[in-house]
Amino acid sequence: MLHYQPKFDATTGKTTGVEALIRWNDPETGLVPPLQFIPILEETGMIFDVGRWALRQAVRDQQHWRAAGLPALRVAVNVSAQQLRAPHFVQDVQLALACQEGLKPALELEITKAC
């Protein structure tokens, strides 16, 4: 699932956007910390599918907020170095943004640190 953390302008105190944070909710143990499951996603190659899902879901959520009359906030999505190096990465981003046609792009990509 995606959780959203607000991003604020330190000088004005206004919300400038949100950061999409991927979370895994295990039905038996609850929320699993990202440091426990992100490395597994990267090792198994599942990071590509999960990353594509996160991009698309963030854009969908943003559209729902706009349709509900909420301000058009920028959404930042974390991207791993593996995703950036993938030959299909640009296409993945383009497909996620395709449904924002006619709207000002409001997606930021944040590159996660390699451990």
MOPAC internal coordinates of N, CA, C and O (Angstrom, degrees):
PM7 1SCF
backbone

  N    0.0000 0     0.00 0     0.00 0    0    0    0
  C    1.4445 1     0.00 0     0.00 0    1    0    0
  C    1.5176 1   108.97 1     0.00 0    2    1    0
  O    1.2310 1   121.13 1   -18.67 1    3    2    1
  N    1.3183 1   115.45 1   161.33 1    3    2    1
  C    1.4575 1   119.97 1   175.63 1    5    3    2
  C    1.5231 1   108.87 1  -107.73 1    6    5    3
  O    1.2310 1   121.09 1   -46.00 1    7    6    5
  N    1.3015 1   115.52 1   134.00 1    7    6    5
  C    1.4600 1   122.91 1   169.88 1    9    7    6
  C    1.5186 1   105.64 1  -110.73 1   10    9    7
  O    1.2310 1   120.47 1   -29.05 1   11   10    9
  N    1.3110 1   116.70 1   150.95 1   11   10    9
  C    1.4475 1   120.07 1  -177.97 1   13   11   10
  C    1.5221 1   110.89 1  -118.33 1   14   13   11
  O    1.2310 1   121.52 1   -52.66 1   15   14   13
  N    1.3280 1   114.70 1   127.34 1   15   14   13
  C    1.4590 1   122.26 1   178.79 1   17   15   14
  C    1.5225 1   107.89 1  -107.08 1   18   17   15
  O    1.2310 1   120.11 1   -54.10 1   19   18   17
  N    1.3306 1   117.39 1   125.90 1   19   18   17
  C    1.4641 1   118.34 1  -179.60 1   21   19   18
  C    1.5181 1   112.40 1   -67.48 1   22   21   19
  O    1.2310 1   121.34 1   -30.23 1   23   22   21
  N    1.3255 1   115.04 1   149.77 1   23   22   21
  C    1.4625 1   122.80 1   174.36 1   25   23   22
  C    1.5253 1   106.54 1  -116.04 1   26   25   23
  O    1.2310 1   121.04 1   -48.69 1   27   26   25
  N    1.3313 1   115.62 1   131.31 1   27   26   25
  C    1.4591 1   120.84 1  -175.57 1   29   27   26
  C    1.5179 1   111.46 1  -116.81 1   30   29   27
  O    1.2310 1   121.22 1   -29.20 1   31   30   29
  N    1.3299 1   115.27 1   150.80 1   31   30   29
  C    1.4554 1   121.96 1   170.14 1   33   31   30
  C    1.5233 1   105.90 1   -83.03 1   34   33   31
  O    1.2310 1   120.21 1   -59.99 1   35   34   33
  N    1.3174 1   117.21 1   120.01 1   35   34   33
  C    1.4658 1   121.38 1  -175.49 1   37   35   34
  C    1.5215 1   113.03 1   -64.24 1   38   37   35
  O    1.2310 1   119.90 1   152.14 1   39   38   37
  N    1.3202 1   117.79 1   -27.86 1   39   38   37
  C    1.4691 1   119.21 1  -177.85 1   41   39   38
  C    1.5278 1   112.49 1   -83.58 1   42   41   39
  O    1.2310 1   120.32 1   144.45 1   43   42   41
  N    1.3285 1   116.99 1   -35.55 1   43   42   41
  C    1.4671 1   119.54 1  -177.34 1   45   43   42
  C    1.5201 1   113.01 1  -101.25 1   46   45   43
  O    1.2310 1   120.50 1   158.86 1   47   46   45
  N    1.3233 1   116.65 1   -21.14 1   47   46   45
  C    1.4603 1   120.37 1  -176.55 1   49   47   46
  C    1.5167 1   113.28 1    77.53 1   50   49   47
  O    1.2310 1   120.51 1  -176.77 1   51   50   49
  N    1.3318 1   116.63 1     3.23 1   51   50   49
  C    1.4675 1   120.58 1  -179.19 1   53   51   50
  C    1.5336 1   110.64 1   -82.21 1   54   53   51
  O    1.2310 1   121.38 1   -32.39 1   55   54   53
  N    1.3058 1   114.97 1   147.61 1   55   54   53
  C    1.4636 1   120.69 1   175.12 1   57   55   54
  C    1.5194 1   108.06 1   -72.79 1   58   57   55
  O    1.2310 1   120.74 1   -53.16 1   59   58   57
  N    1.3338 1   116.20 1   126.84 1   59   58   57
  C    1.4673 1   120.84 1  -178.64 1   61   59   58
  C    1.5221 1   112.26 1  -106.62 1   62   61   59
  O    1.2310 1   120.47 1   166.55 1   63   62   61
  N    1.3094 1   116.72 1   -13.45 1   63   62   61
  C    1.4505 1   120.46 1  -178.62 1   65   63   62
  C    1.5099 1   110.16 1   172.36 1   66   65   63
  O    1.2310 1   121.60 1    10.24 1   67   66   65
  N    1.3188 1   114.54 1  -169.76 1   67   66   65
  C    1.4585 1   121.12 1   177.16 1   69   67   66
  C    1.5201 1   108.97 1  -137.84 1   70   69   67
  O    1.2310 1   121.20 1   -24.67 1   71   70   69
  N    1.3132 1   115.32 1   155.33 1   71   70   69
  C    1.4587 1   120.90 1   174.73 1   73   71   70
  C    1.5179 1   107.92 1  -111.45 1   74   73   71
  O    1.2310 1   120.78 1   -53.17 1   75   74   73
  N    1.3187 1   116.11 1   126.83 1   75   74   73
  C    1.4639 1   121.71 1   177.75 1   77   75   74
  C    1.5191 1   108.21 1   -80.09 1   78   77   75
  O    1.2310 1   120.85 1   -57.14 1   79   78   77
  N    1.3126 1   115.98 1   122.86 1   79   78   77
  C    1.4558 1   121.61 1   179.84 1   81   79   78
  C    1.5184 1   108.74 1  -116.96 1   82   81   79
  O    1.2310 1   120.98 1   -59.22 1   83   82   81
  N    1.3175 1   115.73 1   120.78 1   83   82   81
  C    1.4563 1   119.90 1  -178.35 1   85   83   82
  C    1.5211 1   109.54 1   -78.06 1   86   85   83
  O    1.2310 1   121.49 1   -44.06 1   87   86   85
  N    1.3157 1   114.75 1   135.94 1   87   86   85
  C    1.4560 1   121.49 1  -179.85 1   89   87   86
  C    1.5163 1   109.07 1  -134.26 1   90   89   87
  O    1.2310 1   121.33 1   -32.33 1   91   90   89
  N    1.3177 1   115.07 1   147.67 1   91   90   89
  C    1.4620 1   121.21 1   176.57 1   93   91   90
  C    1.5151 1   107.14 1  -113.27 1   94   93   91
  O    1.2310 1   120.75 1   -60.61 1   95   94   93
  N    1.3109 1   116.18 1   119.39 1   95   94   93
  C    1.4547 1   121.26 1   178.94 1   97   95   94
  C    1.5212 1   108.39 1  -101.78 1   98   97   95
  O    1.2310 1   120.46 1   -80.99 1   99   98   97
  N    1.3220 1   116.73 1    99.01 1   99   98   97
  C    1.4632 1   122.49 1   178.04 1  101   99   98
  C    1.5275 1   107.56 1   -73.93 1  102  101   99
  O    1.2310 1   119.91 1   -52.34 1  103  102  101
  N    1.3370 1   117.79 1   127.66 1  103  102  101
  C    1.4677 1   119.96 1  -177.28 1  105  103  102
  C    1.5318 1   113.51 1   -60.62 1  106  105  103
  O    1.2310 1   120.07 1   155.72 1  107  106  105
  N    1.3199 1   117.47 1   -24.28 1  107  106  105
  C    1.4696 1   120.22 1  -177.62 1  109  107  106
  C    1.5255 1   113.04 1   -94.73 1  110  109  107
  O    1.2310 1   120.11 1   142.82 1  111  110  109
  N    1.3297 1   117.40 1   -37.18 1  111  110  109
  C    1.4675 1   119.40 1  -173.91 1  113  111  110
  C    1.5208 1   113.88 1  -113.10 1  114  113  111
  O    1.2310 1   119.50 1   173.22 1  115  114  113
  N    1.3155 1   118.56 1    -6.78 1  115  114  113
  C    1.4650 1   121.41 1  -179.52 1  117  115  114
  C    1.5203 1   111.67 1    89.25 1  118  117  115
  O    1.2310 1   120.91 1    27.40 1  119  118  117
  N    1.3246 1   115.87 1  -152.60 1  119  118  117
  C    1.4626 1   120.36 1  -175.99 1  121  119  118
  C    1.5220 1   111.76 1   -67.81 1  122  121  119
  O    1.2310 1   121.44 1   -50.82 1  123  122  121
  N    1.3248 1   114.85 1   129.18 1  123  122  121
  C    1.4630 1   122.35 1   178.58 1  125  123  122
  C    1.5242 1   107.43 1   -97.67 1  126  125  123
  O    1.2310 1   119.27 1   -51.92 1  127  126  125
  N    1.3320 1   119.00 1   128.08 1  127  126  125
  C    1.4678 1   120.72 1   179.98 1  129  127  126
  C    1.5283 1   111.62 1   -60.06 1  130  129  127
  O    1.2310 1   120.14 1   -39.52 1  131  130  129
  N    1.3439 1   117.34 1   140.48 1  131  130  129
  C    1.4602 1   120.86 1  -178.96 1  133  131  130
  C    1.5248 1   113.62 1   -55.70 1  134  133  131
  O    1.2310 1   120.07 1   146.47 1  135  134  133
  N    1.3254 1   117.47 1   -33.53 1  135  134  133
  C    1.4679 1   119.49 1   179.42 1  137  135  134
  C    1.5248 1   112.33 1   -64.01 1  138  137  135
  O    1.2310 1   120.35 1   163.08 1  139  138  137
  N    1.3258 1   116.94 1   -16.92 1  139  138  137
  C    1.4624 1   120.15 1   177.56 1  141  139  138
  C    1.5179 1   113.00 1   -89.26 1  142  141  139
  O    1.2310 1   119.87 1   149.97 1  143  142  141
  N    1.3402 1   117.84 1   -30.03 1  143  142  141
  C    1.4676 1   117.00 1  -175.82 1  145  143  142
  C    1.5283 1   114.84 1  -110.99 1  146  145  143
  O    1.2310 1   118.90 1   155.00 1  147  146  145
  N    1.3191 1   119.71 1   -25.00 1  147  146  145
  C    1.4731 1   120.37 1  -179.82 1  149  147  146
  C    1.5327 1   111.24 1   -62.25 1  150  149  147
  O    1.2310 1   118.94 1   134.40 1  151  150  149
  N    1.3430 1   119.63 1   -45.60 1  151  150  149
  C    1.4696 1   118.47 1   177.77 1  153  151  150
  C    1.5313 1   112.85 1   -58.66 1  154  153  151
  O    1.2310 1   120.34 1   145.38 1  155  154  153
  N    1.3208 1   116.96 1   -34.62 1  155  154  153
  C    1.4704 1   120.14 1   178.47 1  157  155  154
  C    1.5271 1   109.97 1   -67.58 1  158  157  155
  O    1.2310 1   120.72 1   138.56 1  159  158  157
  N    1.3382 1   116.22 1   -41.44 1  159  158  157
  C    1.4730 1   119.51 1   177.17 1  161  159  158
  C    1.5212 1   110.62 1   -60.40 1  162  161  159
  O    1.2310 1   120.65 1   139.53 1  163  162  161
  N    1.3340 1   116.36 1   -40.47 1  163  162  161
  C    1.4659 1   119.98 1  -179.90 1  165  163  162
  C    1.5222 1   111.47 1   -69.35 1  166  165  163
  O    1.2310 1   120.23 1   137.58 1  167  166  165
  N    1.3269 1   117.16 1   -42.42 1  167  166  165
  C    1.4758 1   120.79 1  -179.10 1  169  167  166
  C    1.5242 1   112.20 1   -64.66 1  170  169  167
  O    1.2310 1   120.47 1   144.31 1  171  170  169
  N    1.3365 1   116.70 1   -35.69 1  171  170  169
  C    1.4625 1   120.17 1  -176.71 1  173  171  170
  C    1.5210 1   113.39 1   -89.97 1  174  173  171
  O    1.2310 1   120.27 1   171.61 1  175  174  173
  N    1.3386 1   117.08 1    -8.39 1  175  174  173
  C    1.4594 1   120.33 1  -177.14 1  177  175  174
  C    1.5207 1   113.25 1    84.06 1  178  177  175
  O    1.2310 1   120.38 1   179.52 1  179  178  177
  N    1.3222 1   116.88 1    -0.48 1  179  178  177
  C    1.4664 1   120.29 1   179.22 1  181  179  178
  C    1.5270 1   112.18 1   -71.04 1  182  181  179
  O    1.2310 1   120.67 1   168.29 1  183  182  181
  N    1.3295 1   116.32 1   -11.71 1  183  182  181
  C    1.4647 1   120.59 1  -179.56 1  185  183  182
  C    1.5275 1   111.12 1   -59.68 1  186  185  183
  O    1.2310 1   120.27 1   151.11 1  187  186  185
  N    1.3395 1   117.08 1   -28.89 1  187  186  185
  C    1.4646 1   120.08 1  -179.36 1  189  187  186
  C    1.5267 1   111.05 1   -68.36 1  190  189  187
  O    1.2310 1   120.25 1   132.57 1  191  190  189
  N    1.3241 1   117.13 1   -47.43 1  191  190  189
  C    1.4723 1   120.48 1   178.81 1  193  191  190
  C    1.5219 1   111.12 1   -66.21 1  194  193  191
  O    1.2310 1   120.49 1   135.70 1  195  194  193
  N    1.3218 1   116.67 1   -44.30 1  195  194  193
  C    1.4625 1   120.56 1  -179.81 1  197  195  194
  C    1.5232 1   110.19 1   -65.93 1  198  197  195
  O    1.2310 1   120.33 1   140.42 1  199  198  197
  N    1.3136 1   116.97 1   -39.58 1  199  198  197
  C    1.4629 1   120.83 1   178.51 1  201  199  198
  C    1.5162 1   112.02 1   -63.48 1  202  201  199
  O    1.2310 1   120.26 1   137.29 1  203  202  201
  N    1.3394 1   117.11 1   -42.71 1  203  202  201
  C    1.4709 1   120.88 1   177.28 1  205  203  202
  C    1.5307 1   109.60 1   -61.92 1  206  205  203
  O    1.2310 1   120.90 1   136.35 1  207  206  205
  N    1.3320 1   115.88 1   -43.65 1  207  206  205
  C    1.4604 1   119.86 1   179.04 1  209  207  206
  C    1.5309 1   110.44 1   -60.41 1  210  209  207
  O    1.2310 1   120.22 1   134.35 1  211  210  209
  N    1.3303 1   117.18 1   -45.65 1  211  210  209
  C    1.4654 1   121.22 1  -177.78 1  213  211  210
  C    1.5349 1   110.86 1   -61.38 1  214  213  211
  O    1.2310 1   120.06 1   137.15 1  215  214  213
  N    1.3207 1   117.50 1   -42.85 1  215  214  213
  C    1.4720 1   120.72 1   177.93 1  217  215  214
  C    1.5233 1   110.84 1   -59.97 1  218  217  215
  O    1.2310 1   120.83 1   130.43 1  219  218  217
  N    1.3194 1   116.03 1   -49.57 1  219  218  217
  C    1.4623 1   120.16 1  -177.87 1  221  219  218
  C    1.5245 1   111.70 1   -65.39 1  222  221  219
  O    1.2310 1   120.64 1   138.21 1  223  222  221
  N    1.3205 1   116.37 1   -41.79 1  223  222  221
  C    1.4633 1   120.14 1  -179.02 1  225  223  222
  C    1.5224 1   111.21 1   -65.70 1  226  225  223
  O    1.2310 1   120.26 1   139.91 1  227  226  225
  N    1.3138 1   117.12 1   -40.09 1  227  226  225
  C    1.4664 1   120.51 1   178.70 1  229  227  226
  C    1.5264 1   110.56 1   -61.87 1  230  229  227
  O    1.2310 1   120.28 1   138.41 1  231  230  229
  N    1.3232 1   117.07 1   -41.59 1  231  230  229
  C    1.4620 1   120.84 1   178.71 1  233  231  230
  C    1.5328 1   109.99 1   -66.99 1  234  233  231
  O    1.2310 1   120.22 1   138.16 1  235  234  233
  N    1.3392 1   117.18 1   -41.84 1  235  234  233
  C    1.4687 1   120.75 1   178.20 1  237  235  234
  C    1.5292 1   110.88 1   -61.31 1  238  237  235
  O    1.2310 1   120.91 1   134.11 1  239  238  237
  N    1.3269 1   115.87 1   -45.89 1  239  238  237
  C    1.4637 1   119.61 1  -179.68 1  241  239  238
  C    1.5224 1   110.49 1   -61.42 1  242  241  239
  O    1.2310 1   121.23 1   138.66 1  243  242  241
  N    1.3238 1   115.26 1   -41.34 1  243  242  241
  C    1.4633 1   120.09 1   178.61 1  245  243  242
  C    1.5319 1   110.47 1   -59.98 1  246  245  243
  O    1.2310 1   120.37 1   138.31 1  247  246  245
  N    1.3215 1   116.91 1   -41.69 1  247  246  245
  C    1.4653 1   121.00 1   179.03 1  249  247  246
  C    1.5273 1   110.90 1   -63.79 1  250  249  247
  O    1.2310 1   120.52 1   139.09 1  251  250  249
  N    1.3370 1   116.61 1   -40.91 1  251  250  249
  C    1.4678 1   120.30 1   178.72 1  253  251  250
  C    1.5303 1   110.66 1   -62.22 1  254  253  251
  O    1.2310 1   120.77 1   139.16 1  255  254  253
  N    1.3340 1   116.13 1   -40.84 1  255  254  253
  C    1.4694 1   119.78 1   179.09 1  257  255  254
  C    1.5219 1   110.58 1   -63.40 1  258  257  255
  O    1.2310 1   120.92 1   136.87 1  259  258  257
  N    1.3340 1   115.84 1   -43.13 1  259  258  257
  C    1.4727 1   119.44 1   179.27 1  261  259  258
  C    1.5251 1   110.47 1   -63.44 1  262  261  259
  O    1.2310 1   120.68 1   136.40 1  263  262  261
  N    1.3357 1   116.30 1   -43.60 1  263  262  261
  C    1.4689 1   120.50 1  -179.76 1  265  263  262
  C    1.5251 1   111.18 1   -63.21 1  266  265  263
  O    1.2310 1   120.40 1   150.84 1  267  266  265
  N    1.3263 1   116.84 1   -29.16 1  267  266  265
  C    1.4627 1   121.69 1   178.79 1  269  267  266
  C    1.5256 1   111.95 1   -82.55 1  270  269  267
  O    1.2310 1   120.23 1  -179.25 1  271  270  269
  N    1.3337 1   117.16 1     0.75 1  271  270  269
  C    1.4506 1   121.26 1   177.84 1  273  271  270
  C    1.5148 1   115.19 1    86.90 1  274  273  271
  O    1.2310 1   120.44 1  -169.38 1  275  274  273
  N    1.3217 1   116.76 1    10.62 1  275  274  273
  C    1.4611 1   119.86 1   177.78 1  277  275  274
  C    1.5290 1   110.28 1   -78.22 1  278  277  275
  O    1.2310 1   120.04 1   -22.19 1  279  278  277
  N    1.3201 1   117.53 1   157.81 1  279  278  277
  C    1.4763 1   119.94 1   179.07 1  281  279  278
  C    1.5311 1   111.26 1   -60.40 1  282  281  279
  O    1.2310 1   121.07 1   -30.34 1  283  282  281
  N    1.3152 1   115.56 1   149.66 1  283  282  281
  C    1.4677 1   121.81 1   179.53 1  285  283  282
  C    1.5242 1   109.08 1   -79.47 1  286  285  283
  O    1.2310 1   120.58 1   -89.88 1  287  286  285
  N    1.3120 1   116.49 1    90.12 1  287  286  285
  C    1.4576 1   121.43 1   179.47 1  289  287  286
  C    1.5178 1   110.51 1   -88.87 1  290  289  287
  O    1.2310 1   120.92 1   -32.43 1  291  290  289
  N    1.3193 1   115.84 1   147.57 1  291  290  289
  C    1.4651 1   120.80 1   173.82 1  293  291  290
  C    1.5204 1   108.10 1   -72.74 1  294  293  291
  O    1.2310 1   121.06 1   -37.70 1  295  294  293
  N    1.3210 1   115.58 1   142.30 1  295  294  293
  C    1.4592 1   121.43 1   179.04 1  297  295  294
  C    1.5249 1   108.10 1  -115.67 1  298  297  295
  O    1.2310 1   120.76 1   -55.88 1  299  298  297
  N    1.3185 1   116.15 1   124.12 1  299  298  297
  C    1.4616 1   122.04 1   177.02 1  301  299  298
  C    1.5307 1   108.78 1   -98.54 1  302  301  299
  O    1.2310 1   121.06 1   -47.29 1  303  302  301
  N    1.3287 1   115.58 1   132.71 1  303  302  301
  C    1.4619 1   121.72 1   178.42 1  305  303  302
  C    1.5191 1   107.80 1  -121.95 1  306  305  303
  O    1.2310 1   120.84 1   -47.95 1  307  306  305
  N    1.3256 1   115.99 1   132.05 1  307  306  305
  C    1.4599 1   120.79 1   178.09 1  309  307  306
  C    1.5239 1   110.33 1   -75.91 1  310  309  307
  O    1.2310 1   121.25 1   -40.04 1  311  310  309
  N    1.3182 1   115.21 1   139.96 1  311  310  309
  C    1.4617 1   122.64 1  -179.05 1  313  311  310
  C    1.5252 1   107.68 1  -130.07 1  314  313  311
  O    1.2310 1   120.74 1   -46.82 1  315  314  313
  N    1.3192 1   116.19 1   133.18 1  315  314  313
  C    1.4673 1   119.03 1   178.88 1  317  315  314
  C    1.5257 1   110.26 1   -81.56 1  318  317  315
  O    1.2310 1   121.21 1   -20.08 1  319  318  317
  N    1.3166 1   115.28 1   159.92 1  319  318  317
  C    1.4690 1   120.51 1   177.54 1  321  319  318
  C    1.5233 1   110.33 1   -59.92 1  322  321  319
  O    1.2310 1   120.17 1   144.84 1  323  322  321
  N    1.3317 1   117.28 1   -35.16 1  323  322  321
  C    1.4708 1   120.52 1   177.93 1  325  323  322
  C    1.5219 1   110.54 1   -60.85 1  326  325  323
  O    1.2310 1   120.53 1   136.58 1  327  326  325
  N    1.3118 1   116.59 1   -43.42 1  327  326  325
  C    1.4618 1   120.04 1   179.31 1  329  327  326
  C    1.5224 1   110.86 1   -62.93 1  330  329  327
  O    1.2310 1   120.62 1   137.28 1  331  330  329
  N    1.3155 1   116.42 1   -42.72 1  331  330  329
  C    1.4663 1   120.61 1  -179.72 1  333  331  330
  C    1.5183 1   112.35 1   -60.02 1  334  333  331
  O    1.2310 1   120.64 1   143.48 1  335  334  333
  N    1.3178 1   116.37 1   -36.52 1  335  334  333
  C    1.4720 1   120.72 1  -178.03 1  337  335  334
  C    1.5270 1   113.24 1   -80.74 1  338  337  335
  O    1.2310 1   120.11 1   168.00 1  339  338  337
  N    1.3149 1   117.39 1   -12.00 1  339  338  337
  C    1.4682 1   120.37 1  -177.45 1  341  339  338
  C    1.5239 1   110.28 1   -68.91 1  342  341  339
  O    1.2310 1   120.09 1   -41.70 1  343  342  341
  N    1.3288 1   117.44 1   138.30 1  343  342  341
  C    1.4669 1   120.16 1  -178.28 1  345  343  342
  C    1.5292 1   113.36 1   -63.40 1  346  345  343
  O    1.2310 1   119.79 1   157.83 1  347  346  345
  N    1.3184 1   118.00 1   -22.17 1  347  346  345
  C    1.4627 1   121.55 1  -177.45 1  349  347  346
  C    1.5279 1   112.75 1   -97.03 1  350  349  347
  O    1.2310 1   119.36 1  -173.86 1  351  350  349
  N    1.3344 1   118.83 1     6.14 1  351  350  349
  C    1.4559 1   120.96 1  -174.63 1  353  351  350
  C    1.5289 1   112.70 1   -61.05 1  354  353  351
  O    1.2310 1   120.16 1   132.33 1  355  354  353
  N    1.3143 1   117.31 1   -47.67 1  355  354  353
  C    1.4741 1   119.93 1  -178.83 1  357  355  354
  C    1.5189 1   109.61 1   -60.72 1  358  357  355
  O    1.2310 1   120.22 1   138.33 1  359  358  357
  N    1.3113 1   117.18 1   -41.67 1  359  358  357
  C    1.4623 1   120.82 1   178.79 1  361  359  358
  C    1.5321 1   110.47 1   -63.94 1  362  361  359
  O    1.2310 1   120.03 1   140.70 1  363  362  361
  N    1.3323 1   117.54 1   -39.30 1  363  362  361
  C    1.4719 1   120.58 1   177.63 1  365  363  362
  C    1.5248 1   111.17 1   -59.07 1  366  365  363
  O    1.2310 1   120.64 1   136.13 1  367  366  365
  N    1.3316 1   116.38 1   -43.87 1  367  366  365
  C    1.4674 1   120.96 1   179.66 1  369  367  366
  C    1.5316 1   109.58 1   -66.81 1  370  369  367
  O    1.2310 1   120.44 1   136.57 1  371  370  369
  N    1.3201 1   116.77 1   -43.43 1  371  370  369
  C    1.4654 1   120.14 1   179.76 1  373  371  370
  C    1.5203 1   111.28 1   -60.86 1  374  373  371
  O    1.2310 1   120.33 1   138.46 1  375  374  373
  N    1.3285 1   116.97 1   -41.54 1  375  374  373
  C    1.4639 1   120.35 1   179.24 1  377  375  374
  C    1.5220 1   111.17 1   -66.21 1  378  377  375
  O    1.2310 1   120.28 1   140.95 1  379  378  377
  N    1.3127 1   117.08 1   -39.05 1  379  378  377
  C    1.4679 1   120.17 1   178.37 1  381  379  378
  C    1.5262 1   110.54 1   -63.59 1  382  381  379
  O    1.2310 1   120.62 1   141.86 1  383  382  381
  N    1.3234 1   116.42 1   -38.14 1  383  382  381
  C    1.4665 1   120.80 1  -177.77 1  385  383  382
  C    1.5253 1   113.49 1   -83.69 1  386  385  383
  O    1.2310 1   120.12 1   167.36 1  387  386  385
  N    1.3173 1   117.37 1   -12.64 1  387  386  385
  C    1.4667 1   120.92 1  -175.03 1  389  387  386
  C    1.5254 1   111.71 1   -57.15 1  390  389  387
  O    1.2310 1   120.17 1   146.34 1  391  390  389
  N    1.3238 1   117.29 1   -33.66 1  391  390  389
  C    1.4604 1   119.09 1  -178.60 1  393  391  390
  C    1.5178 1   112.28 1   -79.63 1  394  393  391
  O    1.2310 1   119.55 1   178.59 1  395  394  393
  N    1.3191 1   118.47 1    -1.41 1  395  394  393
  C    1.4648 1   121.86 1   175.96 1  397  395  394
  C    1.5280 1   110.93 1   -94.72 1  398  397  395
  O    1.2310 1   120.41 1  -161.65 1  399  398  397
  N    1.2983 1   116.82 1    18.35 1  399  398  397
  C    1.4599 1   121.27 1  -176.32 1  401  399  398
  C    1.5253 1   110.62 1   -51.83 1  402  401  399
  O    1.2310 1   120.94 1   -47.37 1  403  402  401
  N    1.3030 1   115.81 1   132.63 1  403  402  401
  C    1.4462 1   121.65 1   178.82 1  405  403  402
  C    1.5247 1   113.72 1    84.32 1  406  405  403
  O    1.2310 1   119.91 1   172.03 1  407  406  405
  N    1.3140 1   117.77 1    -7.97 1  407  406  405
  C    1.4540 1   121.20 1   179.08 1  409  407  406
  C    1.5188 1   109.62 1  -104.48 1  410  409  407
  O    1.2310 1   120.83 1   -28.95 1  411  410  409
  N    1.3027 1   116.03 1   151.05 1  411  410  409
  C    1.4558 1   120.59 1   176.19 1  413  411  410
  C    1.5289 1   108.33 1   -64.44 1  414  413  411
  O    1.2310 1   119.47 1   -53.60 1  415  414  413
  N    1.3355 1   118.62 1   126.40 1  415  414  413
  C    1.4648 1   119.88 1   179.39 1  417  415  414
  C    1.5230 1   110.47 1   -57.44 1  418  417  415
  O    1.2310 1   121.02 1   -44.96 1  419  418  417
  N    1.3089 1   115.66 1   135.04 1  419  418  417
  C    1.4543 1   120.37 1  -177.56 1  421  419  418
  C    1.5233 1   110.19 1  -137.48 1  422  421  419
  O    1.2310 1   120.84 1  -137.13 1  423  422  421
  N    1.3188 1   115.99 1    42.87 1  423  422  421
  C    1.4566 1   121.53 1  -179.43 1  425  423  422
  C    1.5194 1   108.55 1  -119.99 1  426  425  423
  O    1.2310 1   121.16 1   -48.73 1  427  426  425
  N    1.3256 1   115.38 1   131.27 1  427  426  425
  C    1.4525 1   121.58 1   174.27 1  429  427  426
  C    1.5224 1   108.57 1  -114.37 1  430  429  427
  O    1.2310 1   120.84 1   -36.07 1  431  430  429
  N    1.3001 1   116.00 1   143.93 1  431  430  429
  C    1.4627 1   121.06 1   175.53 1  433  431  430
  C    1.5122 1   108.36 1  -109.19 1  434  433  431
  O    1.2310 1   120.98 1   -53.18 1  435  434  433
  N    1.3132 1   115.72 1   126.82 1  435  434  433
  C    1.4628 1   120.93 1   177.65 1  437  435  434
  C    1.5285 1   107.55 1  -113.17 1  438  437  435
  O    1.2310 1   121.16 1   -52.59 1  439  438  437
  N    1.3026 1   115.39 1   127.41 1  439  438  437
  C    1.4598 1   120.04 1  -178.02 1  441  439  438
  C    1.5205 1   108.85 1   -87.31 1  442  441  439
  O    1.2310 1   121.27 1   -55.64 1  443  442  441
  N    1.3285 1   115.17 1   124.36 1  443  442  441
  C    1.4589 1   120.00 1  -179.38 1  445  443  442
  C    1.5191 1   109.70 1   -75.32 1  446  445  443
  O    1.2310 1   121.02 1   -27.94 1  447  446  445
  N    1.3055 1   115.65 1   152.06 1  447  446  445
  C    1.4602 1   121.41 1   179.36 1  449  447  446
  C    1.5255 1   109.07 1   -74.41 1  450  449  447
  O    1.2310 1   121.20 1   -40.56 1  451  450  449
  N    1.3182 1   115.31 1   139.44 1  451  450  449
  C    1.4614 1   119.87 1   174.39 1  453  451  450
  C    1.5187 1   108.48 1   -81.13 1  454  453  451
  O    1.2310 1   120.84 1   -46.50 1  455  454  453
  N    1.3131 1   116.01 1   133.50 1  455  454  453
  C    1.4733 1   119.82 1  -179.75 1  457  455  454
  C    1.5046 1   110.98 1   -89.61 1  458  457  455
  O    1.2310 1   120.10 1   180.00 1  459  458  457

